[in-house]
Amino acid sequence: MESIEERLLTVCNDRDHGSHWIVREAISILYDLATEKTSSPEESMQRLYDAAQKLVRSHPAMAALAGATKRILDTPGGLSEKAASAARLREEVDSATEHIAEYACPVLQGTLMTHSLSGTVLDVLVACKAQIERVIVLEGRPRYEGRTLAQLLVKQGNVKVTLITDAQADIFLSQCQAVVVGADTVLANGDVINKAGTAL
């Protein structure tokens, strides 16, 4: 089993997972730091704040991560109150994808396109697969996250998947009823911060 420090390093260095996974893992790490009994309360609190700072610095474009850590740290009280806040927040994050799928399924039909690898997008596409004819997945260079997403969709069964290069997006776009992407951040004006190439 990985130590908290190893898990923290993994999340800080992660460039493959989407915002949902990173935020959930970060919340779990902060919860574990707030509940561990190996240090004094003062040392544990300092470790909690240090870890939160490292997490936010490692993914500066993820507003959800900054918001989650701030919510936990700003909870009045000591470690037990911050742990309870983290536990509640983790439950909210876990149920968020279900709510997104409920909202999205009525409009996601036919042929769809997606870019990169988003756990939320994967979960939504799987939840809506009965009405999806095909998913066109951009491979997501240079790390090729789209290939992973395509493989995961194929494993779900009953979803026809076409993997294309990023440069082919314009060619296939006219066949799509919608483009579904994840986002690290959605700005107040509606702009999205996500993997390079999302705007294709």
C-alpha positions in Angstrom: 0.0 0.0 0.0 1.3 3.4 -1.0 2.2 5.9 1.8 0.4 9.2 1.9 3.6 10.9 0.6 3.8 8.5 -2.3 0.1 9.1 -3.2 0.7 12.9 -3.0 3.7 12.6 -5.3 1.6 10.5 -7.8 -1.2 13.1 -7.9 1.2 16.0 -8.1 3.0 14.5 -11.1 -0.1 13.1 -12.8 -0.6 14.3 -16.4 -2.8 11.5 -17.6 -6.0 11.7 -15.5 -8.7 14.3 -15.7 -9.7 16.8 -13.1 -12.3 14.6 -11.5 -9.8 11.8 -10.7 -7.1 14.3 -9.5 -9.6 16.2 -7.3 -11.0 13.0 -5.8 -7.5 11.7 -5.0 -6.5 15.0 -3.5 -9.5 15.0 -1.2 -8.7 11.5 -0.1 -5.1 12.4 0.6 -6.2 15.5 2.7 -8.8 13.3 4.5 -6.1 10.7 5.4 -3.7 13.4 6.6 -6.4 14.9 8.8 -7.2 11.5 10.3 -3.8 10.0 10.7 -2.6 9.6 14.3 1.1 9.3 13.8 1.9 12.9 14.4 1.0 15.6 16.9 -2.1 17.6 16.0 0.1 20.6 15.1 2.4 18.5 12.9 -0.6 16.9 11.2 -2.2 20.3 10.5 1.0 21.6 9.0 1.3 18.5 6.8 -2.3 19.0 5.7 -1.6 22.6 4.7 1.7 21.7 3.0 0.1 18.9 1.0 -2.8 21.2 -0.1 -0.3 23.8 -1.3 1.7 21.2 -3.2 -1.4 19.8 -4.9 -2.7 23.2 -6.0 0.8 24.3 -7.3 1.1 21.1 -9.2 -2.1 21.7 -11.2 -2.6 25.4 -11.3 -5.2 25.3 -14.1 -7.6 23.1 -12.1 -10.0 25.4 -10.4 -11.9 22.4 -8.9 -8.7 21.3 -7.1 -8.1 24.8 -5.7 -11.7 25.1 -4.7 -11.7 21.7 -3.0 -8.5 22.3 -1.0 -9.7 25.7 0.0 -13.0 24.4 1.2 -11.3 21.8 3.4 -8.7 24.1 4.8 -11.2 26.9 5.4 -13.5 24.6 7.5 -13.5 26.1 11.0 -12.1 23.9 13.8 -9.4 21.4 14.0 -8.4 18.2 12.2 -11.6 16.3 12.9 -13.7 19.1 11.4 -11.5 19.3 8.3 -11.7 15.5 7.9 -15.5 15.6 8.1 -15.5 18.4 5.5 -13.2 16.3 3.2 -15.5 13.2 3.7 -18.6 15.3 2.7 -16.8 16.8 -0.3 -15.7 13.4 -1.5 -19.3 12.2 -1.4 -20.3 15.3 -3.5 -17.6 14.6 -6.0 -18.7 11.0 -6.3 -22.3 11.9 -7.0 -21.4 14.7 -9.4 -20.9 12.4 -12.4 -24.3 10.8 -11.8 -25.9 14.2 -11.9 -23.9 15.2 -15.0 -25.1 11.9 -16.7 -28.7 12.6 -15.8 -28.5 16.0 -17.4 -26.5 14.9 -20.5 -28.2 11.6 -21.5 -31.3 13.3 -23.0 -29.2 15.3 -25.4 -26.3 12.9 -26.2 -27.5 10.8 -29.1 -26.1 9.7 -32.4 -22.5 10.2 -33.2 -20.3 12.0 -30.7 -16.7 13.3 -30.7 -14.4 13.6 -27.7 -10.8 14.6 -27.1 -8.3 13.5 -24.5 -9.1 11.3 -21.5 -11.7 12.4 -19.0 -13.1 10.0 -16.4 -16.3 12.1 -16.2 -16.7 12.0 -20.0 -16.1 8.2 -19.9 -18.7 7.7 -17.2 -21.2 9.9 -19.0 -20.7 8.1 -22.4 -21.1 4.7 -20.7 -24.3 5.9 -18.9 -25.7 7.1 -22.2 -24.5 4.3 -24.5 -28.0 3.0 -25.3 -28.6 6.0 -27.5 -25.1 6.6 -28.8 -24.4 5.2 -32.2 -20.7 5.9 -32.3 -18.0 7.8 -30.5 -15.2 9.4 -32.5 -12.2 9.8 -30.3 -9.2 12.0 -31.1 -6.0 10.3 -30.1 -4.8 13.3 -28.0 -1.2 13.8 -29.0 1.5 13.9 -27.7 0.5 11.6 -24.7 -2.2 9.8 -26.7 -4.8 9.8 -23.9 -7.5 9.3 -26.5 -6.2 5.9 -27.2 -6.7 4.9 -23.6 -10.3 6.4 -23.7 -11.1 4.5 -26.9 -9.9 1.2 -25.3 -11.9 1.8 -22.2 -15.1 2.5 -24.3 -14.6 -0.6 -26.3 -14.3 -2.7 -23.1 -17.7 -1.4 -22.1 -19.3 -3.1 -25.1 -22.2 -1.8 -27.3 -20.3 1.3 -28.2 -18.9 1.7 -31.7 -15.6 3.6 -31.4 -13.5 5.3 -34.1 -10.1 6.5 -33.2 -8.7 9.3 -35.3 -5.7 11.6 -35.3 -6.2 15.1 -33.9 -5.6 16.5 -37.4 -8.7 14.6 -38.7 -11.1 16.4 -36.4 -12.4 18.7 -39.1 -13.0 15.9 -41.4 -15.2 14.0 -39.0 -16.9 16.9 -37.2 -19.7 17.2 -39.7 -20.8 13.6 -38.8 -21.2 14.5 -35.1 -24.3 15.6 -33.2 -22.2 16.8 -30.3 -18.6 17.1 -29.0 -18.2 16.0 -25.4 -15.0 17.1 -23.5 -13.9 17.3 -19.9 -12.5 20.5 -18.5 -9.9 21.4 -15.9 -11.6 24.7 -15.5 -14.7 26.5 -16.8 -14.2 30.3 -16.7 -17.0 32.8 -15.9 -17.3 33.7 -19.6 -17.8 30.1 -20.6 -14.3 29.5 -21.9 -12.8 26.1 -21.0 -9.2 25.3 -19.9 -8.4 21.8 -21.0 -5.8 19.8 -22.9 -4.2 21.5 -25.9 -6.2 20.7 -29.0 -9.6 20.8 -27.3 -10.4 23.8 -29.4 -9.9 21.8 -32.7 
